Amino acid sequence: MVRTQSQCLMTAGIGVETARALHATGADVFITARNRDKAQAAVDDIIRSSPGQGNLEILHLELDSLHSVREFAAAFPQHSKQLNVLITNAGVMACPESKTTDGLETQFGTNHVAHFLLFELLKPLLLQSSTPDFQSRVVSLSSRGHQFESVHLDDLDFKKRGYDKWKAYGQVCVTSALGCLHLLWPQYFGSSLQSQKHALHCCFLVFFSVAAIRALWNAAVLPHVLV
């Protein structure tokens, strides 16, 4: 369970229900969003339903821009000197063909590359915040989309295959899972992240719907299993 002094960072969307559960434990929660008005409505709803007393703050982040990700990561220590939990989840799903500001296929660039870069930039703070009593966590949320497609390293942007929104979504679900595996793999050798003073844990969670999140929350299970 997240302790009162823990600092948590997550994206909006299905993350709103995650934020609700974590805030109820007493954690300080930072919700990232590109539209502050929509995010504020979600925050107001969480405050009405959550018994938690921790801070709940909205921070601007546009996942379709790596420049925005870098700016966000550079500015985050001004909001908190501690970060115990980083939770990421998909920003878009099965959208029409388009590109991010960096020229990446939108789903791949938004749901994977931006999240991976965000973790890499915040990794020093996560490691610094980790203690033997509460080791920092990285949680990546996804769906069953990994069943739709495999990863084509020679055609990540679908120039050869022709764009298919569900295959593009499936591909990014696989890359997100592989991203977590990348973080876990060095542990088997007792190196990299695990060689730091305190461990940094990573896990990959598959959720099927907001209804499932709410069902777990109502059963008082979610606040215990997420971290």
C-alpha positions as CSV (number, residue, x, y, z in Angstrom):
1,M,0.0,0.0,0.0
2,V,1.2,3.5,-0.8
3,R,2.2,5.4,2.3
4,T,1.2,9.0,3.0
5,Q,4.6,10.5,2.1
6,S,4.8,8.7,-1.2
7,Q,4.8,10.7,-4.4
8,C,3.0,9.2,-7.4
9,L,2.9,10.3,-11.0
10,M,0.6,9.0,-13.7
11,T,-1.2,9.9,-16.9
12,A,-4.8,10.7,-17.3
13,G,-7.5,8.6,-19.0
14,I,-8.0,5.2,-17.3
15,G,-5.3,6.5,-14.9
16,V,-8.1,8.6,-13.3
17,E,-9.4,5.5,-11.6
18,T,-5.9,4.5,-10.6
19,A,-5.3,8.0,-9.2
20,R,-8.6,7.7,-7.2
21,A,-7.4,4.5,-5.6
22,L,-3.9,5.8,-4.8
23,H,-5.1,9.1,-3.4
24,A,-7.4,7.1,-1.1
25,T,-4.3,5.6,0.5
26,G,-3.0,9.0,1.4
27,A,-0.5,9.4,-1.4
28,D,0.3,12.7,-3.1
29,V,-0.7,12.2,-6.7
30,F,0.3,14.1,-9.8
31,I,-2.0,13.7,-12.8
32,T,-0.6,14.6,-16.2
33,A,-2.8,16.0,-18.9
34,R,-2.8,18.1,-22.1
35,N,-6.2,19.6,-21.3
36,R,-6.2,21.2,-17.9
37,D,-10.0,21.8,-17.8
38,K,-10.8,18.1,-18.4
39,A,-8.2,17.1,-15.9
40,Q,-9.6,19.5,-13.3
41,A,-13.1,17.9,-13.7
42,A,-11.5,14.5,-13.0
43,V,-9.6,15.9,-10.0
44,D,-12.8,17.4,-8.6
45,D,-14.6,14.1,-8.9
46,I,-11.7,12.2,-7.1
47,I,-11.7,14.7,-4.3
48,R,-15.5,14.2,-3.8
49,S,-15.1,10.4,-3.6
50,S,-11.7,9.9,-2.0
51,P,-11.1,9.8,1.8
52,G,-7.4,10.6,1.1
53,Q,-5.7,13.7,2.5
54,G,-2.8,13.8,0.1
55,N,-2.1,16.5,-2.5
56,L,-3.7,16.0,-6.0
57,E,-2.0,18.2,-8.6
58,I,-2.4,18.5,-12.4
59,L,0.8,18.9,-14.5
60,H,0.8,19.7,-18.2
61,L,2.3,17.0,-20.5
62,E,1.8,16.2,-24.2
63,L,2.9,12.7,-25.0
64,D,2.9,13.3,-28.7
65,S,5.9,15.7,-28.3
66,L,9.2,14.5,-26.9
67,H,10.1,18.1,-26.3
68,S,7.1,18.3,-24.0
69,V,8.3,15.1,-22.2
70,R,11.8,16.5,-21.7
71,E,10.4,19.8,-20.4
72,F,8.1,18.0,-18.0
73,A,10.8,15.8,-16.6
74,A,13.1,18.8,-16.1
75,A,10.5,20.8,-14.3
76,F,9.0,18.0,-12.1
77,P,11.6,18.3,-9.3
78,Q,10.2,21.8,-8.7
79,H,6.9,20.2,-7.7
80,S,8.3,17.4,-5.7
81,K,11.8,16.2,-4.6
82,Q,10.4,12.6,-4.2
83,L,8.9,10.2,-6.6
84,N,8.1,6.7,-5.5
85,V,5.6,5.4,-8.2
86,L,5.5,6.1,-11.9
87,I,2.4,4.7,-13.6
88,T,2.0,5.0,-17.4
89,N,-0.9,4.0,-19.6
90,A,-1.8,4.4,-23.3
91,G,-2.6,7.9,-24.5
92,V,-4.4,6.9,-27.7
93,M,-6.0,3.7,-29.1
94,A,-6.7,2.6,-32.7
95,C,-6.6,6.2,-34.1
96,P,-6.5,7.2,-37.8
97,E,-3.0,7.3,-39.3
98,S,-1.1,10.3,-38.1
99,K,2.3,11.4,-36.9
100,T,3.6,12.9,-33.6
101,T,5.5,16.2,-33.7
102,D,8.6,14.1,-34.0
103,G,7.4,12.2,-37.1
104,L,6.7,8.9,-35.3
105,E,3.5,6.9,-35.9
106,T,1.2,8.3,-33.4
107,Q,0.4,5.3,-31.3
108,F,4.0,4.1,-31.2
109,G,5.3,7.6,-30.4
110,T,2.7,8.4,-27.8
111,N,2.1,5.1,-26.0
112,H,5.6,3.8,-26.0
113,V,8.4,6.1,-27.0
114,A,7.1,9.0,-24.9
115,H,6.6,6.8,-21.8
116,F,9.9,5.1,-22.2
117,L,11.7,8.5,-22.4
118,L,9.7,9.8,-19.4
119,F,10.9,6.9,-17.3
120,E,14.5,7.3,-18.4
121,L,14.4,11.0,-17.5
122,L,12.7,10.4,-14.1
123,K,14.8,7.3,-13.3
124,P,17.3,9.2,-11.2
125,L,14.6,10.7,-9.0
126,L,12.9,7.3,-8.7
127,L,16.1,5.7,-7.6
128,Q,16.9,8.6,-5.2
129,S,13.4,8.2,-3.6
130,S,13.7,4.4,-3.1
131,T,14.3,3.1,0.4
132,P,14.5,-0.4,1.9
133,D,11.0,0.2,3.5
134,F,9.4,1.4,0.2
135,Q,11.2,0.6,-3.0
136,S,10.2,2.7,-6.0
137,R,7.9,1.2,-8.6
138,V,7.3,1.6,-12.3
139,V,3.9,0.3,-13.5
140,S,2.9,0.1,-17.2
141,L,-0.8,-0.4,-17.9
142,S,-1.9,-1.9,-21.2
143,S,-4.7,-4.1,-22.7
144,R,-5.1,-7.3,-24.6
145,G,-4.0,-5.5,-27.7
146,H,-0.7,-7.4,-27.7
147,Q,-2.7,-10.3,-29.2
148,F,-3.4,-8.3,-32.4
149,E,0.1,-7.9,-33.8
150,S,3.8,-8.5,-33.3
151,V,6.6,-6.0,-33.6
152,H,8.0,-5.3,-37.1
153,L,11.3,-3.6,-36.4
154,D,11.8,-2.9,-40.1
155,D,8.4,-1.2,-40.4
156,L,7.4,0.5,-37.2
157,D,5.6,3.3,-39.1
158,F,3.7,0.9,-41.4
159,K,5.1,2.4,-44.6
160,K,5.6,-1.1,-46.0
161,R,2.6,-2.9,-44.7
162,G,0.0,-0.1,-45.1
163,Y,-1.6,1.4,-42.0
164,D,-4.0,-0.6,-39.9
165,K,-5.1,1.2,-36.7
166,W,-5.6,-2.1,-34.7
167,K,-2.4,-3.6,-35.8
168,A,-0.6,-0.4,-34.9
169,Y,-2.3,-0.5,-31.5
170,G,-1.3,-4.1,-31.1
171,Q,2.3,-3.4,-32.0
172,V,2.6,-0.7,-29.4
173,C,1.1,-2.9,-26.7
174,V,3.9,-5.5,-27.5
175,T,6.6,-2.8,-27.4
176,S,5.3,-1.6,-24.0
177,A,5.6,-5.1,-22.6
178,L,9.1,-5.4,-24.1
179,G,10.0,-2.1,-22.5
180,C,9.2,-3.5,-19.1
181,L,11.1,-6.6,-19.9
182,H,14.1,-4.4,-20.7
183,L,13.9,-2.9,-17.2
184,L,13.6,-6.3,-15.6
185,W,16.2,-8.2,-17.6
186,P,19.3,-6.7,-15.9
187,Q,18.0,-7.9,-12.5
188,Y,18.8,-11.5,-13.5
189,F,22.4,-10.5,-13.6
190,G,22.4,-8.4,-10.4
191,S,23.4,-5.3,-12.4
192,S,22.0,-2.1,-13.8
193,L,19.0,-0.8,-11.7
194,Q,19.3,-3.6,-9.1
195,S,22.9,-2.6,-8.5
196,Q,21.7,0.7,-7.2
197,K,21.5,1.4,-3.4
198,H,17.8,0.4,-3.4
199,A,15.8,-1.6,-6.0
200,L,13.5,-0.2,-8.6
201,H,10.7,-2.5,-9.5
202,C,8.8,-2.6,-12.8
203,C,5.6,-4.5,-13.6
204,F,3.3,-4.7,-16.6
205,L,-0.5,-4.8,-15.9
206,V,-3.3,-5.6,-18.3
207,F,-6.7,-4.0,-17.6
208,F,-9.7,-4.5,-19.8
209,S,-11.9,-1.6,-19.0
210,V,-12.6,1.3,-16.6
211,A,-15.5,-0.9,-15.2
212,A,-12.9,-3.5,-14.2
213,I,-10.9,-0.8,-12.4
214,R,-14.0,0.5,-10.6
215,A,-15.0,-3.1,-9.6
216,L,-11.6,-3.7,-8.0
217,W,-11.8,-0.3,-6.3
218,N,-15.2,-1.1,-4.9
219,A,-13.9,-4.4,-3.6
220,A,-11.1,-2.5,-1.8
221,V,-8.5,-4.5,-3.8
222,L,-6.9,-2.0,-6.1
223,P,-5.1,0.1,-3.6
224,H,-3.2,-2.9,-2.5
225,V,-2.4,-4.6,-5.8
226,L,-1.2,-1.6,-7.9
227,V,2.0,-1.0,-6.0
